[in-house]
């Protein structure tokens, strides 16, 4: 029992998802429709329905449309075929809904309404639904059933007049999409007019099946005039239609003049239609049109992603070139910072050196010799000295020169860092502008055909709308982190050096003051062994360099340049991120190219029909 259920499930699954088709014309069409309607293609409901209707049409009558300008005699022509006055005629446009003529054993009318309901009624009710002057329930289409032999194999379609109004003209050409053959009806005294030829040229793809141009009201012309008009009309229309004939509906409606009406030529054209070949031509035309639509849709999306990909390629190339200059500027900046630190050190050391003075000093020492016991001798000498407080006050408080110089250096450094951050930020802003332009261009992309996929367009719109999240947020985070690292380094530089110069000066002054005092103590203990300490300018300079942490920053600026590393890392992270984003775009394009190959597969299969 369980095995039977499992087998039934497998058969049902294969029937639904893995159907097999024979090599017949119908089997091949079903196979093509199955290829086009794979789930990953995300076809619209309208297009899926169109493919179903295409398969359904293979077992139905061929459709032959009758089109022409209003009052050209379409209704009169069809009434003759129906062998009954079914369709209303008039001098004003009355037929405003497509009317289908089908076979049945008796005459009756079926009205299909816009709300999906329908109604069966007597043929006499037709006038209420074909006259634009009547206020009746909105009909979608009208279906006349008649016991006419020719309708067993074909369905005739009466369309609204081409020049009745814009709405009816649109309806006419919409109906032409589902026809296998065409009767183009024209009044004989208007035959070959440019307006008619323009309408034909606009829909050449619909005239690829069997088609005939019928010139009505030949009874208005004598034999010579008829020959001239027919010859001219054939010159104009023969490149569009299989046949060009002249008839008279007026003569055909009278038994006594029927033979001279030439109406049988039209009926013979309809009777001799090759139904299989017409269905093949119609099916190929429909499938090719669907394939073209799907190709255009997928190509459109490919173009969207190619535009985005191009922006990333351009940004990648821009960054590589831009950061060559930025890194050169950073290298210069590193040396400028170091030279500024050394300049500050040199300025401070000069001021300290200038504040090393001499003063009169003395010390007492026990006299040598037996008779000088317990006697002390005074020794005078010139002693170096430096007053830390006085020197500091003279350098920074009694004069504002040094402060101004240091503030100027600090301001220049801050400006250089701001310029560097601007270079990083501006490169991102440039890319941000391009992405936002891309978003504004495609975030509202809409389909222009009912058969195009709602899902696919919705997905592309959602993707473009999320451009900031997909493509800007990560770049923005990288920018933020690297600029933060630059700011932290600048803060460290300021704290340890550029705002620390006063403290470094105090420490240096204290250091040399202690050293001088220590040398005095040793000198006074034993002047023969110890000498007074006079700090050299180079010693002071080296001490200031140490107190300002210049050697530490020399390593961070020159030997292992922190700023250059941050900038290089910023470039590398951006390039790596660009590569990942391009992979995402490439994945999207690959999916679309897969669809295009799938469509090409359907077209290749179509060649065998």
Buried (B, 14 or more C-beta within 10 A) or exposed (E): EEEEEEEEEEEEEEEEEEEEBEEEBBEBBBBBBBBBBEEEBBBBEEBBEBBEEBBEBBEEBBBBBBBBBBBBBBBBBBBBBBEBBBBBBBEEBBBBBBBBBBBBEEBBBBBBBEEEEEEEEEBEBBBBBBBBEEEEEEBBBBBBBBBBEBBEEBBBBBBBBBBBBEEBBEBBBEBBBBBBBBBBBBBBEBBBBEEBBEBBEEBEEBBEBBBBBBBBBBBBBEEEEBEEBBEEBBEBBEEBBBBBBBBBBBBBBEEEEBEBBBBEBBEEBBEEBEEEEBBBBBBBBBBBBBBEBBBEBBBBBBEBBBBBBEBBEEBBEEBEEBBEEBBEBBBEBBEBBBEBBBEBBBBBBBBBBEBBEEEEBEBEEEEEEEEEEEEEEEEEBEBBBBBBEEBBEBBBEEEEEBBEBBEEBBEEBEEBBEEBBEBBBEBBEBBBEBBBEBBEEBBEBEBEEEBBBBEBBEBBBEBBBEBEEBBBEBBEEBBEEBBEBBEEBBEBBBEBBBBBBBEBBBBBBBBBBEBBBEBBEBBBEEBEEBEBBEBEBEBBBBBBBBBBBBEBBBEBBBEEBBBBBBBBBBBEBBBEBBEEBBEBBEEBBEBBBEBBEBBEEBBEBBEEB
